[in-house]
Every structure is written in C-alpha cells, then in structure tokens.
C-alpha cells in the first residue's frame, strides 16, 4: 500500500524518478518552457512552484536577515543540485513574481504523441 507516499511513480524506480524530476525542473528554469507528457508535467509543477515561492521568501527576508537568504539558497540547491539553476531562480525568476501570490506555471495541451498516444503538454513559466 502507498500510505504516506507522495508524488506519482511514473513507472520508474525511486532514484530514476528523483533524477527525472530534478532534470525537468532544472530545464524549466533554464528554458522557461518545456515540452513533456502531461503526467510528468503534473508531477513537476507543484515542486517548481514551491521552489519559486521559497526563492521569493528568501529574497524578501534577505534584506532583514541575510542568514535566512543563505538558508533558502541551500534548500533550493539541495532540491536542484545545479548552482546555475539556483542562481537563475533567485536572481531572475523570483523577482519577476514578487507581486504574484501564486500560479507561476501554465500547462498548454498539445494533443497525443504519434508514437504511443501519450498526452503532450507545454509547461511554461507565466509572464
């Protein structure tokens, strides 16, 4: 039974699933738009939005408490495992959404993939 287990399995092992999520989030922050299956996009969307919210809180509190900003950067680095993505998240992406209360991503449906009829979507950051 899957009691207390969060997230979708996506037909992969735990380690493969974890690295897939990290890579998709990294690509989303790097390119601001990715084309993937609907199941993968739904699995990644919540984590990406939580990271943006974390970066917003870290930037806002950084002026009054610099140690909190370091703490939030380290939390984001642990989840992303890519220093360039963390820098981009805190310096470029989070300040864009300073006034926005949530809903940083959008999913646009593209239709089925020709090979296996998997539902494809574009997951992008909202401007």
Secondary structure as UniProt FT lines:
FT   TURN            3..4
FT   TURN            10..11
FT   HELIX           14..31
FT   STRAND          33..37
FT   HELIX           38..62
FT   TURN            63..64
FT   HELIX           66..80
FT   HELIX           83..88
FT   HELIX           89..93
FT   HELIX           94..96
FT   STRAND          105..112
FT   TURN            114..116
FT   STRAND          119..125
//
